[in-house]
């Protein structure tokens, strides 16, 4: 067993396992385990040449990555907060200002979320004048549906 290659594989394995603390993602630890597998098989006398070392490293790293990563991810709870990102649901019930008149014949514009949006009335027979307040009650593609207050 060559001490230099043994120490290189050992150092690389320890570096990869410890780097997982700085770069979490459950990849580097398995690359490190592949390197440590090479160290163990070299120590036990099963492999000697550089091609054997790299073959053992690649096969064991891929094996650990494919099998153990998914097992660990399933067992370890993830601190992930899922937030509601449905913007339509958040907008429903919001009070908005009419910027351009909404008439039965044409769409108008409302001011919502620091921008202006195309809008129409929920009742197709009414007119909502500029400056009036309305409540968002729905959405049809990119057009908000509003109800006169």
Phi and psi restraints in degrees (value plus and minus 20) as a CYANA .aco file:
   2 UNK   PHI    -103.4   -63.4
   2 UNK   PSI     101.3   141.3
   3 UNK   PHI     -83.8   -43.8
   3 UNK   PSI     -55.2   -15.2
   4 UNK   PHI     -84.9   -44.9
   4 UNK   PSI     -70.9   -30.9
   5 UNK   PHI     -86.2   -46.2
   5 UNK   PSI     -56.9   -16.9
   6 UNK   PHI     -79.7   -39.7
   6 UNK   PSI     -67.3   -27.3
   7 UNK   PHI     -88.1   -48.1
   7 UNK   PSI     -55.0   -15.0
   8 UNK   PHI     -84.6   -44.6
   8 UNK   PSI     -66.3   -26.3
   9 UNK   PHI     -84.4   -44.4
   9 UNK   PSI     -60.2   -20.2
  10 UNK   PHI     -85.2   -45.2
  10 UNK   PSI     -66.1   -26.1
  11 UNK   PHI     -83.8   -43.8
  11 UNK   PSI     -62.1   -22.1
  12 UNK   PHI     -84.5   -44.5
  12 UNK   PSI     -60.5   -20.5
  13 UNK   PHI     -84.0   -44.0
  13 UNK   PSI     -65.8   -25.8
  14 UNK   PHI     -85.2   -45.2
  14 UNK   PSI     -61.7   -21.7
  15 UNK   PHI     -79.6   -39.6
  15 UNK   PSI     -65.8   -25.8
  16 UNK   PHI     -84.8   -44.8
  16 UNK   PSI     -63.3   -23.3
  17 UNK   PHI     -84.2   -44.2
  17 UNK   PSI     -63.0   -23.0
  18 UNK   PHI     -91.6   -51.6
  18 UNK   PSI     -50.9   -10.9
  19 UNK   PHI     -87.4   -47.4
  19 UNK   PSI     -40.2    -0.2
  20 UNK   PHI     -81.8   -41.8
  20 UNK   PSI     -46.7    -6.7
  21 UNK   PHI     -87.4   -47.4
  21 UNK   PSI     -52.7   -12.7
  22 UNK   PHI    -110.2   -70.2
  22 UNK   PSI     -50.6   -10.6
  23 UNK   PHI    -143.0  -103.0
  23 UNK   PSI      50.6    90.6
  24 UNK   PHI     -84.7   -44.7
  24 UNK   PSI     120.9   160.9
  25 UNK   PHI     153.0   193.0
  25 UNK   PSI     -23.1    16.9
  26 UNK   PHI      36.5    76.5
  26 UNK   PSI      25.6    65.6
  27 UNK   PHI    -141.8  -101.8
  27 UNK   PSI     -70.9   -30.9
  28 UNK   PHI     -82.1   -42.1
  28 UNK   PSI     -53.6   -13.6
  29 UNK   PHI     -83.8   -43.8
  29 UNK   PSI     -55.1   -15.1
  30 UNK   PHI     -98.4   -58.4
  30 UNK   PSI     -50.4   -10.4
  31 UNK   PHI     -85.4   -45.4
  31 UNK   PSI     -61.6   -21.6
  32 UNK   PHI     -83.3   -43.3
  32 UNK   PSI     -59.0   -19.0
  33 UNK   PHI     -85.7   -45.7
  33 UNK   PSI     -54.9   -14.9
  34 UNK   PHI     -82.4   -42.4
  34 UNK   PSI     -61.2   -21.2
  35 UNK   PHI     -86.6   -46.6
  35 UNK   PSI     -60.7   -20.7
  36 UNK   PHI     -89.3   -49.3
  36 UNK   PSI     -46.9    -6.9
  37 UNK   PHI     -86.2   -46.2
  37 UNK   PSI     -59.4   -19.4
  38 UNK   PHI     -81.8   -41.8
  38 UNK   PSI     -63.3   -23.3
  39 UNK   PHI     -80.1   -40.1
  39 UNK   PSI     -64.3   -24.3
  40 UNK   PHI     -85.8   -45.8
  40 UNK   PSI     -65.4   -25.4
  41 UNK   PHI     -88.5   -48.5
  41 UNK   PSI     -50.7   -10.7
  42 UNK   PHI     -88.7   -48.7
  42 UNK   PSI     -61.7   -21.7
  43 UNK   PHI     -84.2   -44.2
  43 UNK   PSI     -57.2   -17.2
  44 UNK   PHI    -100.1   -60.1
  44 UNK   PSI     -29.2    10.8
  45 UNK   PHI      67.7   107.7
  45 UNK   PSI      -4.8    35.2
  46 UNK   PHI    -100.6   -60.6
  46 UNK   PSI     -52.0   -12.0
  47 UNK   PHI    -147.8  -107.8
  47 UNK   PSI     130.2   170.2
  48 UNK   PHI    -155.0  -115.0
  48 UNK   PSI     -59.9   -19.9
  49 UNK   PHI    -108.6   -68.6
  49 UNK   PSI     140.8   180.8
  50 UNK   PHI     -80.3   -40.3
  50 UNK   PSI     -65.8   -25.8
  51 UNK   PHI     -79.4   -39.4
  51 UNK   PSI     -58.3   -18.3
  52 UNK   PHI     -84.4   -44.4
  52 UNK   PSI     -59.7   -19.7
  53 UNK   PHI     -84.1   -44.1
  53 UNK   PSI     -67.4   -27.4
  54 UNK   PHI     -87.9   -47.9
  54 UNK   PSI     -56.6   -16.6
  55 UNK   PHI     -83.4   -43.4
  55 UNK   PSI     -65.6   -25.6
  56 UNK   PHI     -82.5   -42.5
  56 UNK   PSI     -61.1   -21.1
  57 UNK   PHI     -82.5   -42.5
  57 UNK   PSI     -70.4   -30.4
  58 UNK   PHI     -85.4   -45.4
  58 UNK   PSI     -64.6   -24.6
  59 UNK   PHI     -85.2   -45.2
  59 UNK   PSI     -65.4   -25.4
  60 UNK   PHI     -89.6   -49.6
  60 UNK   PSI     -58.1   -18.1
  61 UNK   PHI     -83.5   -43.5
  61 UNK   PSI     -65.0   -25.0
  62 UNK   PHI     -85.3   -45.3
  62 UNK   PSI     -61.1   -21.1
  63 UNK   PHI     -80.2   -40.2
  63 UNK   PSI     -68.7   -28.7
  64 UNK   PHI     -82.8   -42.8
  64 UNK   PSI     -62.8   -22.8
  65 UNK   PHI     -83.6   -43.6
  65 UNK   PSI     -65.6   -25.6
  66 UNK   PHI     -91.7   -51.7
  66 UNK   PSI     -61.4   -21.4
  67 UNK   PHI    -109.6   -69.6
  67 UNK   PSI     -75.7   -35.7
  68 UNK   PHI     -93.7   -53.7
  68 UNK   PSI     -52.3   -12.3
  69 UNK   PHI     -80.4   -40.4
  69 UNK   PSI     -67.0   -27.0
  70 UNK   PHI     -89.3   -49.3
  70 UNK   PSI     -53.6   -13.6
  71 UNK   PHI     -86.0   -46.0
  71 UNK   PSI     -64.8   -24.8
  72 UNK   PHI     -86.0   -46.0
  72 UNK   PSI     -63.2   -23.2
  73 UNK   PHI     -82.3   -42.3
  73 UNK   PSI     -51.7   -11.7
  74 UNK   PHI     -95.1   -55.1
  74 UNK   PSI     -52.4   -12.4
  75 UNK   PHI    -108.2   -68.2
  75 UNK   PSI     -50.3   -10.3
  76 UNK   PHI    -110.8   -70.8
  76 UNK   PSI     104.9   144.9
  77 UNK   PHI     -88.5   -48.5
  77 UNK   PSI     124.0   164.0
  78 UNK   PHI    -124.0   -84.0
  78 UNK   PSI     112.4   152.4
  79 UNK   PHI    -102.4   -62.4
  79 UNK   PSI      59.9    99.9
  80 UNK   PHI    -144.9  -104.9
  80 UNK   PSI     106.1   146.1
  81 UNK   PHI    -120.8   -80.8
  81 UNK   PSI     102.2   142.2
  82 UNK   PHI    -117.0   -77.0
  82 UNK   PSI     101.7   141.7
  83 UNK   PHI    -127.4   -87.4
  83 UNK   PSI     135.2   175.2
  84 UNK   PHI     -97.3   -57.3
  84 UNK   PSI      97.2   137.2
  85 UNK   PHI    -129.8   -89.8
  85 UNK   PSI      -3.6    36.4
  86 UNK   PHI     -98.8   -58.8
  86 UNK   PSI      81.0   121.0
  87 UNK   PHI     -87.5   -47.5
  87 UNK   PSI     -50.7   -10.7
  88 UNK   PHI     -83.9   -43.9
  88 UNK   PSI     -63.3   -23.3
  89 UNK   PHI     -83.9   -43.9
  89 UNK   PSI     -57.8   -17.8
  90 UNK   PHI     -88.7   -48.7
  90 UNK   PSI     -51.5   -11.5
  91 UNK   PHI     -99.7   -59.7
  91 UNK   PSI     -48.8    -8.8
  92 UNK   PHI     -78.0   -38.0
  92 UNK   PSI     111.0   151.0
  93 UNK   PHI      70.7   110.7
  93 UNK   PSI     -27.6    12.4
  94 UNK   PHI     -90.2   -50.2
  94 UNK   PSI     121.9   161.9
  95 UNK   PHI    -110.9   -70.9
  95 UNK   PSI     108.2   148.2
  96 UNK   PHI    -146.3  -106.3
  96 UNK   PSI     143.1   183.1
  97 UNK   PHI    -123.1   -83.1
  97 UNK   PSI     115.9   155.9
  98 UNK   PHI     -99.5   -59.5
  98 UNK   PSI     106.1   146.1
  99 UNK   PHI    -115.0   -75.0
  99 UNK   PSI     -66.6   -26.6
 100 UNK   PHI    -139.6   -99.6
 100 UNK   PSI     122.0   162.0
 101 UNK   PHI     -73.2   -33.2
 101 UNK   PSI     118.3   158.3
 102 UNK   PHI    -125.4   -85.4
 102 UNK   PSI      98.9   138.9
 103 UNK   PHI    -141.1  -101.1
 103 UNK   PSI     147.1   187.1
 104 UNK   PHI     -81.7   -41.7
 104 UNK   PSI     -46.3    -6.3
 105 UNK   PHI    -109.9   -69.9
 105 UNK   PSI     -43.1    -3.1
 106 UNK   PHI    -162.2  -122.2
 106 UNK   PSI     137.5   177.5
 107 UNK   PHI    -101.0   -61.0
 107 UNK   PSI     133.2   173.2
 108 UNK   PHI    -135.8   -95.8
 108 UNK   PSI    -183.7  -143.7
 109 UNK   PHI    -152.3  -112.3
 109 UNK   PSI     125.6   165.6
 110 UNK   PHI    -142.8  -102.8
 110 UNK   PSI     141.5   181.5
 111 UNK   PHI    -126.4   -86.4
 111 UNK   PSI      99.1   139.1
 112 UNK   PHI    -165.2  -125.2
 112 UNK   PSI     114.2   154.2
 113 UNK   PHI      35.4    75.4
 113 UNK   PSI      28.5    68.5
 114 UNK   PHI      39.4    79.4
 114 UNK   PSI       9.2    49.2
 115 UNK   PHI    -170.9  -130.9
 115 UNK   PSI     146.6   186.6
 116 UNK   PHI    -125.7   -85.7
 116 UNK   PSI     123.9   163.9
 117 UNK   PHI    -153.3  -113.3
 117 UNK   PSI     131.2   171.2
 118 UNK   PHI     -89.6   -49.6
 118 UNK   PSI     120.4   160.4
 119 UNK   PHI    -167.2  -127.2
 119 UNK   PSI     137.2   177.2
 120 UNK   PHI    -159.7  -119.7
 120 UNK   PSI     140.6   180.6
 121 UNK   PHI    -100.4   -60.4
 121 UNK   PSI     129.8   169.8
 122 UNK   PHI     -90.3   -50.3
 122 UNK   PSI     -46.1    -6.1
 123 UNK   PHI    -126.7   -86.7
 123 UNK   PSI      94.7   134.7
 124 UNK   PHI     -91.9   -51.9
 124 UNK   PSI     -19.7    20.3
 125 UNK   PHI    -123.0   -83.0
 125 UNK   PSI     -23.9    16.1
 126 UNK   PHI    -126.7   -86.7
 126 UNK   PSI     142.8   182.8
 127 UNK   PHI    -138.2   -98.2
 127 UNK   PSI     115.9   155.9
 128 UNK   PHI    -137.5   -97.5
 128 UNK   PSI     101.2   141.2
 129 UNK   PHI    -105.2   -65.2
 129 UNK   PSI     137.2   177.2
 130 UNK   PHI     -78.4   -38.4
 130 UNK   PSI     115.3   155.3
 131 UNK   PHI      75.7   115.7
 131 UNK   PSI     -38.6     1.4
 132 UNK   PHI     -91.3   -51.3
 132 UNK   PSI     140.9   180.9
 133 UNK   PHI    -120.6   -80.6
 133 UNK   PSI     127.2   167.2
 134 UNK   PHI    -165.1  -125.1
 134 UNK   PSI     144.9   184.9
 135 UNK   PHI    -135.3   -95.3
 135 UNK   PSI     114.9   154.9
 136 UNK   PHI     -94.1   -54.1
 136 UNK   PSI     106.0   146.0
 137 UNK   PHI    -139.4   -99.4
 137 UNK   PSI     -26.9    13.1
 138 UNK   PHI    -199.6  -159.6
 138 UNK   PSI    -194.2  -154.2
 139 UNK   PHI    -169.8  -129.8
 139 UNK   PSI     119.3   159.3
 140 UNK   PHI    -147.6  -107.6
 140 UNK   PSI      82.1   122.1
 141 UNK   PHI      37.6    77.6
 141 UNK   PSI    -134.5   -94.5
 142 UNK   PHI    -123.1   -83.1
 142 UNK   PSI      -8.3    31.7
 143 UNK   PHI    -127.1   -87.1
 143 UNK   PSI     103.5   143.5
 144 UNK   PHI     -97.0   -57.0
 144 UNK   PSI     124.7   164.7
 145 UNK   PHI    -125.7   -85.7
 145 UNK   PSI     103.3   143.3
 146 UNK   PHI    -140.8  -100.8
 146 UNK   PSI     138.2   178.2
 147 UNK   PHI    -140.8  -100.8
 147 UNK   PSI     109.6   149.6
 148 UNK   PHI     -85.9   -45.9
 148 UNK   PSI     119.1   159.1
